[in-house]
Amino acid sequence: MARSAKGGTGNRVTITRALSKLGYCSRTQAERLLAEGRISIGGKPVTDFETWVDIRSDRIEVDGRPIAAEEKTYVMLNKPRGLVTTRDDPEGRETVYSCLKDAGFGFLSPVGRLDKASEGLLLFTNDTVFSQRLLDPATHVPKIYHVQVGGRLDDRQVRQLETGVPVEGETWRAASVRIIRQGEKNTWLEVRLEEGRNRQIRRMLESIGVECLRLVRVAIGDVELGDLPKGDVRRLTANEIAILNKATGLDGR
């Protein structure tokens, strides 16, 4: 039976969190449904955002229809530059969900973010445990980026990015950096990160006076973007899901 947050245990979540975990909608959308009086638990309407439920035993309904856990779905998007990684943007900018709207995958959340100016591999899923483990720095799942910068970088600057540069009073570093190719006006780098700080690569480059021209994520762990066209989305293969589950320690579940 649902009850207030004070009575919650580790196996219980708030109603807004429950609808998100079940893959029905986002927490923000759940708050709207609550405000509109469209959600009931055990046949009784609820409007309190702090109502706690047990997903395994409580009967949750929206508009009189029972909500059950959705089949786990895992997809990748080749994110184009210029889209923001959010479902609803208060500024009205185009979001990554414009690429998913006709794909028929149901409600999915992005696994982490790519900023508006960044491109490449972005995962989506309704598996919240998978998403949390993949984003946890303790799992050390690397993210690989191809980065175009202005000018020619030398070995000293590459070593700086690996050994650490000062950003906001802290030392930030990449797990590895190598030069892919360079010309007179720009250099392409491959940067490997094992942590997910906000705009980490761009801010590290700024710290050493280097301009970031393009930033493309090409792999997460051993799952690669490959030749997926810009703006297209596809399901992860069973092998790709297994690779990421193993990398995050979820292969035994």
C-alpha positions in Angstrom: 0.0 0.0 0.0 1.2 3.5 -0.8 2.2 5.8 2.0 4.1 8.9 2.8 7.8 9.3 2.3 8.4 9.0 6.1 7.4 5.3 5.9 9.5 4.5 2.9 12.1 1.7 2.8 15.0 0.9 0.4 12.6 -1.1 -1.7 10.1 1.8 -2.2 10.2 4.9 -4.4 8.1 8.0 -4.9 5.3 7.8 -7.4 7.1 10.1 -9.8 10.2 7.9 -9.6 8.1 4.8 -10.0 6.6 5.9 -13.3 10.1 6.8 -14.5 11.6 3.5 -13.4 8.7 1.6 -15.1 9.5 3.3 -18.3 6.1 5.1 -18.5 7.1 8.8 -18.5 9.6 11.2 -17.1 9.3 12.5 -13.5 8.3 15.9 -14.8 5.5 14.4 -16.9 4.5 12.3 -13.8 4.2 15.5 -11.8 1.8 16.9 -14.4 -0.3 13.7 -14.3 -0.5 13.9 -10.5 -1.6 17.6 -10.7 -4.3 16.6 -13.2 -5.6 13.9 -10.9 -5.0 11.1 -13.4 -3.0 8.7 -11.2 -4.4 6.2 -8.7 -2.7 3.7 -6.4 -4.8 0.7 -5.3 -7.9 2.3 -6.9 -7.5 5.6 -4.9 -6.5 8.8 -6.6 -3.3 10.5 -5.5 -2.0 14.0 -6.1 0.9 14.2 -3.6 4.3 14.1 -5.3 5.9 12.6 -2.1 3.6 9.5 -2.1 5.7 6.4 -1.9 4.9 3.1 -3.6 6.2 -0.4 -4.0 6.6 -1.1 -7.7 6.4 -4.9 -7.1 3.1 -5.0 -5.2 1.2 -1.7 -5.5 -1.3 -1.3 -8.4 -0.5 1.9 -10.2 -3.0 3.2 -12.7 -3.0 6.2 -15.1 -6.4 7.1 -16.5 -7.7 3.9 -15.1 -5.2 1.7 -16.9 -2.7 -0.4 -14.9 1.0 0.4 -15.5 3.4 -2.4 -15.7 7.2 -2.5 -16.3 8.1 -2.0 -20.0 10.4 -4.4 -21.8 14.0 -3.1 -21.4 15.0 -1.2 -24.5 18.5 0.0 -25.4 19.2 2.2 -28.4 21.9 4.5 -29.8 21.6 7.8 -31.6 24.2 9.5 -33.7 23.5 12.9 -32.2 23.7 15.8 -34.7 25.3 19.1 -33.6 22.8 21.7 -32.4 20.4 19.5 -30.5 20.1 19.7 -26.7 20.0 16.6 -24.6 16.7 17.0 -22.8 13.0 16.1 -23.3 11.5 19.5 -22.8 13.6 22.6 -23.4 12.3 25.8 -21.6 14.0 27.9 -24.4 12.2 26.0 -27.1 15.4 24.7 -28.7 15.2 21.5 -30.7 16.1 18.4 -28.6 17.5 15.0 -29.3 14.0 13.6 -29.0 13.2 15.0 -32.4 15.3 12.1 -33.7 13.3 9.5 -31.7 9.8 10.7 -32.1 8.8 8.4 -35.0 11.0 5.4 -33.9 8.3 3.7 -31.8 10.6 3.0 -28.8 8.3 4.3 -26.1 9.6 6.4 -23.2 13.4 6.3 -23.0 15.9 8.5 -21.1 19.4 9.5 -22.3 22.3 7.8 -20.6 24.3 10.9 -19.7 24.5 13.9 -22.0 26.2 15.5 -24.9 26.1 19.3 -25.0 24.5 21.2 -27.8 27.7 21.7 -29.8 28.8 18.0 -29.4 28.0 15.1 -31.7 28.1 11.4 -31.9 27.1 8.4 -29.8 24.3 8.9 -27.3 22.6 6.0 -25.6 18.9 5.9 -24.5 17.2 3.3 -22.3 14.4 2.6 -19.9 16.7 0.5 -17.7 17.5 2.8 -14.9 19.9 0.4 -13.2 21.9 0.0 -16.4 22.0 3.7 -16.9 23.2 4.5 -13.3 25.9 1.8 -13.5 27.2 3.0 -16.9 27.4 6.6 -15.6 29.1 5.6 -12.3 32.8 6.7 -12.4 33.6 3.6 -10.2 32.8 1.3 -13.1 35.5 3.0 -15.3 33.7 2.5 -18.5 35.6 4.7 -21.0 34.1 7.1 -23.4 36.1 7.8 -26.6 36.0 11.1 -28.4 37.4 12.4 -31.6 38.2 16.1 -31.1 39.2 18.7 -33.7 41.1 21.6 -32.2 42.5 24.8 -33.7 46.2 24.9 -34.5 48.9 22.2 -34.1 49.3 20.5 -30.8 52.7 19.2 -29.6 53.6 16.3 -27.4 54.0 18.6 -24.4 50.3 19.7 -24.7 49.1 16.2 -25.1 51.0 15.1 -22.0 49.4 18.1 -20.1 45.9 16.7 -20.9 46.9 13.3 -19.6 48.8 14.4 -16.4 46.2 17.0 -15.5 45.3 20.7 -16.1 43.8 23.2 -13.6 40.0 23.7 -13.9 38.1 25.7 -11.2 40.7 24.9 -8.5 40.8 21.1 -9.4 43.1 19.0 -11.5 41.2 17.4 -14.4 42.8 14.8 -16.7 42.0 12.5 -19.6 42.8 8.8 -19.3 44.7 9.0 -22.6 45.1 11.4 -25.5 46.7 10.7 -28.9 47.1 12.7 -32.1 45.1 11.1 -35.0 46.2 13.6 -37.6 47.1 17.3 -38.0 47.6 19.9 -40.6 48.7 23.5 -40.5 45.4 24.9 -39.2 44.0 22.1 -37.0 44.6 18.8 -35.2 42.4 15.8 -34.6 42.8 14.1 -31.2 41.4 10.9 -29.8 40.6 11.5 -26.1 39.6 8.7 -23.7 37.7 9.7 -20.5 36.8 7.5 -17.6 34.8 10.2 -15.7 32.0 12.4 -16.8 32.5 16.0 -15.7 30.4 18.7 -17.3 32.0 19.8 -20.7 35.2 18.2 -19.5 37.2 18.1 -22.7 36.2 21.6 -23.8 37.1 23.1 -20.4 40.4 21.2 -20.3 41.3 22.5 -23.7 40.4 26.0 -22.7 42.7 25.7 -19.7 45.7 25.3 -22.0 44.6 27.9 -24.5 43.4 25.5 -27.2 40.1 26.0 -29.1 37.8 23.1 -29.5 36.3 23.1 -33.1 34.4 19.8 -33.1 33.8 17.1 -30.5 32.4 13.7 -31.6 31.8 10.7 -29.2 32.7 7.6 -31.1 32.5 4.8 -28.5 31.3 3.9 -25.0 33.4 1.0 -23.8 33.7 -1.4 -26.7 30.4 -0.3 -28.2 31.2 1.9 -31.2 29.1 4.4 -33.2 30.4 2.9 -36.4 28.7 4.1 -39.6 25.3 5.0 -38.2 24.2 8.1 -40.2 23.9 11.4 -38.5 20.5 11.8 -36.8 19.6 8.1 -37.1 18.8 5.7 -34.2 19.0 2.0 -33.9 18.6 -0.7 -31.2 21.7 -2.1 -29.6 22.5 -5.6 -30.5 22.3 -8.4 -27.9 26.1 -8.6 -28.1 26.5 -4.8 -27.5 24.1 -5.0 -24.5 26.1 -8.0 -23.1 29.4 -6.0 -23.5 28.1 -3.1 -21.6 26.5 -5.3 -18.9 29.8 -7.0 -18.4 31.7 -3.7 -18.3 29.3 -2.4 -15.5 29.2 -5.6 -13.5 25.6 -6.4 -14.5 26.3 -9.5 -16.5 25.2 -11.7 -13.6 21.7 -10.2 -13.1 
